[in-house]
Structure formats: structure tokens, C-alpha cells
């Protein structure tokens, strides 16, 4: 027969009717949500740690986060984990190389300042010894009894002192000028290094990373803007027919026309491959008007050299354009997706026009 105490203890240990065992599916969903949050936070932190390099990692991690937002399989998780590891390793190496280059430039600048400081110290020691000798000669004047000789000594001393002061001034100006020149040279090097980070190597336009930074800046300020994505029509045929060098030449020429005929305050960049992007500081009406003006100059015939370089051919260039206006509350990915979808809709209409 069971005792009352043991019975009560058993009743106490029983799970309450309102409690239920944890659902494995809920645990998995919560774990995946946490993993996705970690990926996004890691991307944001990488931008803060090293902005020029971190933006690319942020974009890649955001893409991986989206891939595991739907149905997730063990194979997909393993692949995602491997890609995360690869992206982090690549980011680490790139950041280290970038910071090493920066440190080298700063080191050279500090060495230039140190060399100038040493020169000033050496100069001051040199003049200190000369001034000490001059002071001794002044003391000796007191031992002279001939007024004429005293006067001559004072005049000679004053002339000598003026020479010292003039020479010190000249040396100081020379050292300051030298330091300014060296500092200016290193500032130029630093600016050139920054340009390499934000410019597309082929076209000279802003690269994707820089464009994304400009978009994020506008969103942070709540500034109205539109995004236009341009995809060159039938560009693959140019590469296949005339070669990649001819294709590169066409991209550079098109980029020049696009930049020249865009407004100075708008951001013009190469989005990748044969895609370009413009961030326009205006609403949708103003963006449409600006694009219509730009089309007149950037669409038309371009001259390119064939692979052998002996024959010049003309090709007609047009582009499918997708335009979207950023709305408050939208993310960068939202407005980019709207513009991208609009561009593919126009490209589809060109391939299959309505009859």
C-alpha cells in the first residue's frame, strides 16, 4: 500500500496539464532564427571593423541568411557552414592585407616626421654652439678699454647674430616646406589607395561595395532617392562575336557616356558584368526625366576593335532599365530587388513583345 506522502510526491512530479514537451520543430526553428541573426550581426560588425572590406562580407552573409530562411536540409546547413567559413577566412585575409597597407603608409608618414624632427634638432644643436661662442665673445667685450674697439666688436657681433637668425629662419622654412611636401605625398598615396578600394578596375566607376555604402548612407539619413539598374542588351553576342577585349572596350566606352551624362551628385557604378547602376537623388518623376535625357547620349552606335585589332566595327548599344524609388521603412535589399525585377520585366518584354 502506497503512503500518502509518496503519493503526493508523485503527484507533484507529474507534469501539469498545461505543460507540454518541447516540439523539435520549434527548437529547430528557434535555432535557425538565432543562426540567421548571428550571420546578420557578424556582417554588420565586419563593416564597422573594416568598412572597405566588410561591406562585401556583409552582403555575402546576408545572401546566406536568406538561403536558410525557407525549407532547410542538413545538406544545406553543411554547405552554408562551409561557405560562412570560407567567407570569414577571405574577409580576414583581405582585412589584414588592407590594414597592413594602411599601417605601412602611416609608418612612412611618421618616419618622415621623425626625420624632419631630427633635422631640426641637429640644426638647433649646430646654432646653439655658434650662439654660445658668440655669447663668449660678447663677454670679452667687457674687458676692452678702447671705446672704438668696443663699438667695432658690437657691430661685428650684431652682424654675426643677424646672419645666424636669418640662416635659422631660412633653414626652418626649408624644413617646414620639406615636411609639407612629404606629408602631401603620403596623403596622395593614401587617397590613391582609397580610390582603388572604391573604384571598378575596368571602368573607373564606383564599384558595387561603394555604391552599397552610398545607398545605406542615404537610407540612414532618410534621404529620398531612386535606383536605376541597367543591363546591356545582347552584350553576350558582342563577346562571342568579337572577343572579350572588344567587350571590355565597349563596357569602358558605355561607362564613360553614362558618367559624363549623369548629374554630379548622383552615384554611378558598375554593378557587375554588363550591369550598371545609378543612384539618383530625386523622386520617381525626376528620375524618369533624367534617364530619358541620359538615354539620348548613352544609347546608339559605338566603335570597337575586333580581337585582332585590325578591323573597327560599329555596334548598336541599348540597355534594359529597371527603376525603383526607395520608400521609408524599406531596406537596401528591398529597393534593389524592386529595381532588379523592373529591369527583368523590361528585358522580358523586349524578347517577347506583345503582338
Secondary structure, DSSP 8 states (H G I E B T S, - for coil): ---HHHHHHHHHHS--TT-----HHHHHHHHHHHHHHHHHHHHHHHHHH-HHHHHHHHHHHHHHHHHTSS---HHHHHHHHHHHHHHHHHHHHHHHHHHHHHHHHHHHHHHHHHHHHHHHHHHHHHHHHHHHHHHHHHHHHTT---HHHHHHHHHHHHHHHHHHHHHHHHHHHHHHHHHHHHHHHHHHHHHHHHHHHHB-TTT-SB-HHHHHHHHHHHHHHT---EEEEEEETTHHHHHHHH-HHHHHHHHHHHHHHHHHTS-TTSEEEEEETTEEEEEESS-HHHHHHHHHHHHHHHSEEEEEE-TTSS-EEEEEE-EEEEEEE--TT--HHHHHHHHHHHHHHHHHHHHS---
